[in-house]
Amino acid sequence: MTWRSAAGGSRLRYYTRPVSTAGPRAQTWILTGMSGAGKTTAVRALEAAGISCIDNLPLALLGAFIAEHRSAPAVAVVDARRGAELGGFDGVRGARVVFLDAPDPVLIRRLAESTRPHPCAAAGAGQGAVTAEREQLIPLRAAADVVVDTGGLTDAQLADRVLHVVSPDHGAEAAFHCTVSSFGFKYGPQVEADWVIDSRVLPNPFWEPALRPLTGLDEPVRAFLLGHAESGELVGRSAALLEWVIGQAQRRGRAALHVAVGCTGGRHRSVVIAVELAARLVATGAAVDLRHRDVHRPDPR
């Protein structure tokens, strides 16, 4: 087991333990998502890493792109620029899909700063265009294997995230990859998550005066929570279920899963449970990234 710090200065901690995967790793990816969510930044990062990318691929050519035999990752960008073609989209077979998204206010701000025409500009400026594009991309969003919320990411963090999704080990054989994150429900959902675990059923350290200014990264908070039997039971039951889910996902060719643990503010319960759950999953042989979205928000006092 190894630990390292994440980019961007956050005190994010990662567990990694490489093992062999069940079956070959998919090498073909469809990159899609909302205008203003960072597709251009992602493509530049992928190309800089030596990964072949085709921008604005017509849907008529998608089957041939997927069918091509390859020994290295390749990416095709398919998005709202294809317009009416997307009405005939009926899913992706033989490729994985990564969808870049961001909250509407972020997209509207980014689009206002862009000189590129919006593919849904006919629906109106700002919110009108964003709403129309979301509706147009429903089939692609439904097919997504990975969703990346770019709203709070720098360009460097976005580049690192997408590169890690498409080519986590730059050609080396990788373990099944599981992201475990903590977050606060009061700050909005963790939209990247495939599974969400609600830890608000546990005793809340926030109501303990000595623990309130601390976080789940501090030992007193961890000891308080794990001193209650229900905390250990939540971790144990969740780990057992997720171990089964990961096995099912591997048998169906998936290589990644994002599990988000939420509490009210994302500073205490969710952090402790995410750390404990990550350790349990590492013990099963998964490669696990641990992230804490809201742990360093200002003390609510």
Contacts in CASP RR format, 6 or more apart in sequence:
PFRMAT RR
TARGET T0000
AUTHOR 0000-0000-0000
METHOD contacts of the structure
MODEL  1
MTWRSAAGGSRLRYYTRPVSTAGPRAQTWILTGMSGAGKTTAVRALEAAG
ISCIDNLPLALLGAFIAEHRSAPAVAVVDARRGAELGGFDGVRGARVVFL
DAPDPVLIRRLAESTRPHPCAAAGAGQGAVTAEREQLIPLRAAADVVVDT
GGLTDAQLADRVLHVVSPDHGAEAAFHCTVSSFGFKYGPQVEADWVIDSR
VLPNPFWEPALRPLTGLDEPVRAFLLGHAESGELVGRSAALLEWVIGQAQ
RRGRAALHVAVGCTGGRHRSVVIAVELAARLVATGAAVDLRHRDVHRPDP
R
1 15 0 8 1.000
1 16 0 8 1.000
1 17 0 8 1.000
1 282 0 8 1.000
2 14 0 8 1.000
2 15 0 8 1.000
2 16 0 8 1.000
3 13 0 8 1.000
3 14 0 8 1.000
3 15 0 8 1.000
4 13 0 8 1.000
4 14 0 8 1.000
5 11 0 8 1.000
5 12 0 8 1.000
5 13 0 8 1.000
6 12 0 8 1.000
6 13 0 8 1.000
6 14 0 8 1.000
6 291 0 8 1.000
7 156 0 8 1.000
7 157 0 8 1.000
7 160 0 8 1.000
8 154 0 8 1.000
8 156 0 8 1.000
8 157 0 8 1.000
10 291 0 8 1.000
10 292 0 8 1.000
10 296 0 8 1.000
11 217 0 8 1.000
11 292 0 8 1.000
11 295 0 8 1.000
11 296 0 8 1.000
12 289 0 8 1.000
12 290 0 8 1.000
12 291 0 8 1.000
12 292 0 8 1.000
13 275 0 8 1.000
13 290 0 8 1.000
14 288 0 8 1.000
14 289 0 8 1.000
14 290 0 8 1.000
15 278 0 8 1.000
15 279 0 8 1.000
15 281 0 8 1.000
15 282 0 8 1.000
15 287 0 8 1.000
15 288 0 8 1.000
15 289 0 8 1.000
15 290 0 8 1.000
16 287 0 8 1.000
16 288 0 8 1.000
16 289 0 8 1.000
17 175 0 8 1.000
17 282 0 8 1.000
17 285 0 8 1.000
17 286 0 8 1.000
17 287 0 8 1.000
17 288 0 8 1.000
18 169 0 8 1.000
18 173 0 8 1.000
18 174 0 8 1.000
18 175 0 8 1.000
18 287 0 8 1.000
19 175 0 8 1.000
19 176 0 8 1.000
19 285 0 8 1.000
19 286 0 8 1.000
19 287 0 8 1.000
20 173 0 8 1.000
20 175 0 8 1.000
21 173 0 8 1.000
21 174 0 8 1.000
21 175 0 8 1.000
21 176 0 8 1.000
21 250 0 8 1.000
21 255 0 8 1.000
22 176 0 8 1.000
22 247 0 8 1.000
22 250 0 8 1.000
22 251 0 8 1.000
22 253 0 8 1.000
23 250 0 8 1.000
23 253 0 8 1.000
25 173 0 8 1.000
25 174 0 8 1.000
25 255 0 8 1.000
26 94 0 8 1.000
26 95 0 8 1.000
26 96 0 8 1.000
26 253 0 8 1.000
26 255 0 8 1.000
27 70 0 8 1.000
27 71 0 8 1.000
27 72 0 8 1.000
27 73 0 8 1.000
27 74 0 8 1.000
28 65 0 8 1.000
28 66 0 8 1.000
28 68 0 8 1.000
28 70 0 8 1.000
28 73 0 8 1.000
28 74 0 8 1.000
28 76 0 8 1.000
28 94 0 8 1.000
28 95 0 8 1.000
28 96 0 8 1.000
29 73 0 8 1.000
29 74 0 8 1.000
29 75 0 8 1.000
29 76 0 8 1.000
29 95 0 8 1.000
29 96 0 8 1.000
29 97 0 8 1.000
29 98 0 8 1.000
29 166 0 8 1.000
30 62 0 8 1.000
30 75 0 8 1.000
30 76 0 8 1.000
30 77 0 8 1.000
30 78 0 8 1.000
30 92 0 8 1.000
30 95 0 8 1.000
30 96 0 8 1.000
30 97 0 8 1.000
30 98 0 8 1.000
30 140 0 8 1.000
30 143 0 8 1.000
31 39 0 8 1.000
31 42 0 8 1.000
31 43 0 8 1.000
31 46 0 8 1.000
31 53 0 8 1.000
31 75 0 8 1.000
31 76 0 8 1.000
31 77 0 8 1.000
31 78 0 8 1.000
31 98 0 8 1.000
31 100 0 8 1.000
31 162 0 8 1.000
32 39 0 8 1.000
32 77 0 8 1.000
32 78 0 8 1.000
32 79 0 8 1.000
32 97 0 8 1.000
32 98 0 8 1.000
32 99 0 8 1.000
32 100 0 8 1.000
32 137 0 8 1.000
32 140 0 8 1.000
32 144 0 8 1.000
33 39 0 8 1.000
33 79 0 8 1.000
33 80 0 8 1.000
33 99 0 8 1.000
33 100 0 8 1.000
33 101 0 8 1.000
33 137 0 8 1.000
33 140 0 8 1.000
33 141 0 8 1.000
34 100 0 8 1.000
34 101 0 8 1.000
34 102 0 8 1.000
34 107 0 8 1.000
34 130 0 8 1.000
34 133 0 8 1.000
34 134 0 8 1.000
34 137 0 8 1.000
35 79 0 8 1.000
35 80 0 8 1.000
35 107 0 8 1.000
35 111 0 8 1.000
35 116 0 8 1.000
35 118 0 8 1.000
35 119 0 8 1.000
35 120 0 8 1.000
35 129 0 8 1.000
35 130 0 8 1.000
35 133 0 8 1.000
36 102 0 8 1.000
36 107 0 8 1.000
36 110 0 8 1.000
36 111 0 8 1.000
36 114 0 8 1.000
37 100 0 8 1.000
37 101 0 8 1.000
37 102 0 8 1.000
37 107 0 8 1.000
37 150 0 8 1.000
37 151 0 8 1.000
38 100 0 8 1.000
38 150 0 8 1.000
38 158 0 8 1.000
39 77 0 8 1.000
39 79 0 8 1.000
39 100 0 8 1.000
41 155 0 8 1.000
41 158 0 8 1.000
41 159 0 8 1.000
42 100 0 8 1.000
42 158 0 8 1.000
42 159 0 8 1.000
42 162 0 8 1.000
43 53 0 8 1.000
43 55 0 8 1.000
43 75 0 8 1.000
43 77 0 8 1.000
44 159 0 8 1.000
45 158 0 8 1.000
45 159 0 8 1.000
45 160 0 8 1.000
45 162 0 8 1.000
45 163 0 8 1.000
46 53 0 8 1.000
46 75 0 8 1.000
46 162 0 8 1.000
46 163 0 8 1.000
46 166 0 8 1.000
46 167 0 8 1.000
47 53 0 8 1.000
49 163 0 8 1.000
49 167 0 8 1.000
49 170 0 8 1.000
51 72 0 8 1.000
51 73 0 8 1.000
51 74 0 8 1.000
51 75 0 8 1.000
51 163 0 8 1.000
51 166 0 8 1.000
51 167 0 8 1.000
52 72 0 8 1.000
52 73 0 8 1.000
52 74 0 8 1.000
52 75 0 8 1.000
53 74 0 8 1.000
53 75 0 8 1.000
53 76 0 8 1.000
53 77 0 8 1.000
54 65 0 8 1.000
54 74 0 8 1.000
54 75 0 8 1.000
54 76 0 8 1.000
54 77 0 8 1.000
55 77 0 8 1.000
56 77 0 8 1.000
56 78 0 8 1.000
56 79 0 8 1.000
56 81 0 8 1.000
56 82 0 8 1.000
57 65 0 8 1.000
57 76 0 8 1.000
57 77 0 8 1.000
57 78 0 8 1.000
58 82 0 8 1.000
58 85 0 8 1.000
59 78 0 8 1.000
59 82 0 8 1.000
59 85 0 8 1.000
59 86 0 8 1.000
59 88 0 8 1.000
59 89 0 8 1.000
60 85 0 8 1.000
62 76 0 8 1.000
62 78 0 8 1.000
62 92 0 8 1.000
65 74 0 8 1.000
65 76 0 8 1.000
66 92 0 8 1.000
66 93 0 8 1.000
66 94 0 8 1.000
66 95 0 8 1.000
68 74 0 8 1.000
72 171 0 8 1.000
73 166 0 8 1.000
73 167 0 8 1.000
73 171 0 8 1.000
75 166 0 8 1.000
76 95 0 8 1.000
78 140 0 8 1.000
79 119 0 8 1.000
79 137 0 8 1.000
79 140 0 8 1.000
80 86 0 8 1.000
80 119 0 8 1.000
80 120 0 8 1.000
80 133 0 8 1.000
80 136 0 8 1.000
80 137 0 8 1.000
81 119 0 8 1.000
83 119 0 8 1.000
83 136 0 8 1.000
86 136 0 8 1.000
86 137 0 8 1.000
86 139 0 8 1.000
86 140 0 8 1.000
87 139 0 8 1.000
88 139 0 8 1.000
89 139 0 8 1.000
89 140 0 8 1.000
89 143 0 8 1.000
90 139 0 8 1.000
91 139 0 8 1.000
91 142 0 8 1.000
91 143 0 8 1.000
92 143 0 8 1.000
96 145 0 8 1.000
96 146 0 8 1.000
96 255 0 8 1.000
97 140 0 8 1.000
97 143 0 8 1.000
97 144 0 8 1.000
97 145 0 8 1.000
97 146 0 8 1.000
98 144 0 8 1.000
98 145 0 8 1.000
98 146 0 8 1.000
98 147 0 8 1.000
98 148 0 8 1.000
98 162 0 8 1.000
98 165 0 8 1.000
98 166 0 8 1.000
99 137 0 8 1.000
99 140 0 8 1.000
99 141 0 8 1.000
99 144 0 8 1.000
99 146 0 8 1.000
99 147 0 8 1.000
99 148 0 8 1.000
100 148 0 8 1.000
100 150 0 8 1.000
100 158 0 8 1.000
100 162 0 8 1.000
101 141 0 8 1.000
101 147 0 8 1.000
101 148 0 8 1.000
101 149 0 8 1.000
101 150 0 8 1.000
101 191 0 8 1.000
102 110 0 8 1.000
102 149 0 8 1.000
102 150 0 8 1.000
102 151 0 8 1.000
102 152 0 8 1.000
103 149 0 8 1.000
103 151 0 8 1.000
104 127 0 8 1.000
104 130 0 8 1.000
104 131 0 8 1.000
106 150 0 8 1.000
106 151 0 8 1.000
106 152 0 8 1.000
107 130 0 8 1.000
108 126 0 8 1.000
108 127 0 8 1.000
108 130 0 8 1.000
111 118 0 8 1.000
111 126 0 8 1.000
111 129 0 8 1.000
111 130 0 8 1.000
112 126 0 8 1.000
118 126 0 8 1.000
118 129 0 8 1.000
118 133 0 8 1.000
119 133 0 8 1.000
120 128 0 8 1.000
120 129 0 8 1.000
120 130 0 8 1.000
120 132 0 8 1.000
120 133 0 8 1.000
120 136 0 8 1.000
121 129 0 8 1.000
122 132 0 8 1.000
123 129 0 8 1.000
123 131 0 8 1.000
123 132 0 8 1.000
124 132 0 8 1.000
134 141 0 8 1.000
141 147 0 8 1.000
145 254 0 8 1.000
145 256 0 8 1.000
146 165 0 8 1.000
146 192 0 8 1.000
146 256 0 8 1.000
146 258 0 8 1.000
147 191 0 8 1.000
147 192 0 8 1.000
148 158 0 8 1.000
148 161 0 8 1.000
148 162 0 8 1.000
148 165 0 8 1.000
148 192 0 8 1.000
149 190 0 8 1.000
149 191 0 8 1.000
149 192 0 8 1.000
150 158 0 8 1.000
153 161 0 8 1.000
165 256 0 8 1.000
168 174 0 8 1.000
168 177 0 8 1.000
168 287 0 8 1.000
174 255 0 8 1.000
174 287 0 8 1.000
175 285 0 8 1.000
175 286 0 8 1.000
175 287 0 8 1.000
176 246 0 8 1.000
176 247 0 8 1.000
176 249 0 8 1.000
176 250 0 8 1.000
176 255 0 8 1.000
176 256 0 8 1.000
176 257 0 8 1.000
176 285 0 8 1.000
176 286 0 8 1.000
176 287 0 8 1.000
177 255 0 8 1.000
177 256 0 8 1.000
177 257 0 8 1.000
177 286 0 8 1.000
177 287 0 8 1.000
177 288 0 8 1.000
177 289 0 8 1.000
178 242 0 8 1.000
178 246 0 8 1.000
178 256 0 8 1.000
178 257 0 8 1.000
178 258 0 8 1.000
178 259 0 8 1.000
178 281 0 8 1.000
178 286 0 8 1.000
178 287 0 8 1.000
178 288 0 8 1.000
178 289 0 8 1.000
179 192 0 8 1.000
179 256 0 8 1.000
179 257 0 8 1.000
179 258 0 8 1.000
179 259 0 8 1.000
179 288 0 8 1.000
179 289 0 8 1.000
179 290 0 8 1.000
179 291 0 8 1.000
180 259 0 8 1.000
180 260 0 8 1.000
180 261 0 8 1.000
180 274 0 8 1.000
180 277 0 8 1.000
180 278 0 8 1.000
180 281 0 8 1.000
180 288 0 8 1.000
180 289 0 8 1.000
180 290 0 8 1.000
180 291 0 8 1.000
181 190 0 8 1.000
181 192 0 8 1.000
181 193 0 8 1.000
181 258 0 8 1.000
181 259 0 8 1.000
181 260 0 8 1.000
181 261 0 8 1.000
181 274 0 8 1.000
181 290 0 8 1.000
181 291 0 8 1.000
181 292 0 8 1.000
181 293 0 8 1.000
182 260 0 8 1.000
182 261 0 8 1.000
182 262 0 8 1.000
182 263 0 8 1.000
182 266 0 8 1.000
182 270 0 8 1.000
182 271 0 8 1.000
182 273 0 8 1.000
182 274 0 8 1.000
182 291 0 8 1.000
182 292 0 8 1.000
182 293 0 8 1.000
182 294 0 8 1.000
182 295 0 8 1.000
183 189 0 8 1.000
183 190 0 8 1.000
183 260 0 8 1.000
183 261 0 8 1.000
183 262 0 8 1.000
183 266 0 8 1.000
183 270 0 8 1.000
183 293 0 8 1.000
183 294 0 8 1.000
184 262 0 8 1.000
184 263 0 8 1.000
184 264 0 8 1.000
184 265 0 8 1.000
184 266 0 8 1.000
184 267 0 8 1.000
184 270 0 8 1.000
184 293 0 8 1.000
184 294 0 8 1.000
185 198 0 8 1.000
185 200 0 8 1.000
185 262 0 8 1.000
185 263 0 8 1.000
185 264 0 8 1.000
185 265 0 8 1.000
185 266 0 8 1.000
186 264 0 8 1.000
186 265 0 8 1.000
187 265 0 8 1.000
187 266 0 8 1.000
187 293 0 8 1.000
187 294 0 8 1.000
187 297 0 8 1.000
189 196 0 8 1.000
190 196 0 8 1.000
190 260 0 8 1.000
190 262 0 8 1.000
190 293 0 8 1.000
192 258 0 8 1.000
192 260 0 8 1.000
193 258 0 8 1.000
193 259 0 8 1.000
193 260 0 8 1.000
194 257 0 8 1.000
194 258 0 8 1.000
194 259 0 8 1.000
195 242 0 8 1.000
195 245 0 8 1.000
195 257 0 8 1.000
195 258 0 8 1.000
195 259 0 8 1.000
195 260 0 8 1.000
196 259 0 8 1.000
196 260 0 8 1.000
196 261 0 8 1.000
196 262 0 8 1.000
197 234 0 8 1.000
197 238 0 8 1.000
197 259 0 8 1.000
197 260 0 8 1.000
197 261 0 8 1.000
197 262 0 8 1.000
197 273 0 8 1.000
197 277 0 8 1.000
198 262 0 8 1.000
198 263 0 8 1.000
199 234 0 8 1.000
199 261 0 8 1.000
199 262 0 8 1.000
199 263 0 8 1.000
199 269 0 8 1.000
199 270 0 8 1.000
199 273 0 8 1.000
200 262 0 8 1.000
200 263 0 8 1.000
200 264 0 8 1.000
200 269 0 8 1.000
201 230 0 8 1.000
201 234 0 8 1.000
202 225 0 8 1.000
202 228 0 8 1.000
202 230 0 8 1.000
202 231 0 8 1.000
202 234 0 8 1.000
202 263 0 8 1.000
202 269 0 8 1.000
202 273 0 8 1.000
203 224 0 8 1.000
203 225 0 8 1.000
203 228 0 8 1.000
203 230 0 8 1.000
203 231 0 8 1.000
204 263 0 8 1.000
204 264 0 8 1.000
204 268 0 8 1.000
204 269 0 8 1.000
205 211 0 8 1.000
205 212 0 8 1.000
205 214 0 8 1.000
205 216 0 8 1.000
205 221 0 8 1.000
205 224 0 8 1.000
205 225 0 8 1.000
205 268 0 8 1.000
205 269 0 8 1.000
206 212 0 8 1.000
206 264 0 8 1.000
206 267 0 8 1.000
206 268 0 8 1.000
206 300 0 8 1.000
208 224 0 8 1.000
210 220 0 8 1.000
211 220 0 8 1.000
211 221 0 8 1.000
211 224 0 8 1.000
211 268 0 8 1.000
212 299 0 8 1.000
212 301 0 8 1.000
213 299 0 8 1.000
213 301 0 8 1.000
214 220 0 8 1.000
214 221 0 8 1.000
214 268 0 8 1.000
215 221 0 8 1.000
215 267 0 8 1.000
215 268 0 8 1.000
215 271 0 8 1.000
215 295 0 8 1.000
215 296 0 8 1.000
216 222 0 8 1.000
216 225 0 8 1.000
216 267 0 8 1.000
216 268 0 8 1.000
216 269 0 8 1.000
216 271 0 8 1.000
216 272 0 8 1.000
216 275 0 8 1.000
216 295 0 8 1.000
217 271 0 8 1.000
217 275 0 8 1.000
217 292 0 8 1.000
217 295 0 8 1.000
221 268 0 8 1.000
221 271 0 8 1.000
221 272 0 8 1.000
222 272 0 8 1.000
222 275 0 8 1.000
225 231 0 8 1.000
225 268 0 8 1.000
225 269 0 8 1.000
225 272 0 8 1.000
225 273 0 8 1.000
226 232 0 8 1.000
226 272 0 8 1.000
226 276 0 8 1.000
231 272 0 8 1.000
231 273 0 8 1.000
232 276 0 8 1.000
234 273 0 8 1.000
235 273 0 8 1.000
235 276 0 8 1.000
235 277 0 8 1.000
235 280 0 8 1.000
236 280 0 8 1.000
238 273 0 8 1.000
238 277 0 8 1.000
239 277 0 8 1.000
239 280 0 8 1.000
239 281 0 8 1.000
239 284 0 8 1.000
242 257 0 8 1.000
242 259 0 8 1.000
242 277 0 8 1.000
242 281 0 8 1.000
243 281 0 8 1.000
243 284 0 8 1.000
245 257 0 8 1.000
246 257 0 8 1.000
246 281 0 8 1.000
246 284 0 8 1.000
246 286 0 8 1.000
249 257 0 8 1.000
259 277 0 8 1.000
261 270 0 8 1.000
261 273 0 8 1.000
261 274 0 8 1.000
261 277 0 8 1.000
262 269 0 8 1.000
262 270 0 8 1.000
263 269 0 8 1.000
263 270 0 8 1.000
265 294 0 8 1.000
265 297 0 8 1.000
265 300 0 8 1.000
266 292 0 8 1.000
266 293 0 8 1.000
266 294 0 8 1.000
266 295 0 8 1.000
266 297 0 8 1.000
267 294 0 8 1.000
267 295 0 8 1.000
267 297 0 8 1.000
271 292 0 8 1.000
271 295 0 8 1.000
274 290 0 8 1.000
274 292 0 8 1.000
275 290 0 8 1.000
278 288 0 8 1.000
278 290 0 8 1.000
281 288 0 8 1.000
282 288 0 8 1.000
END
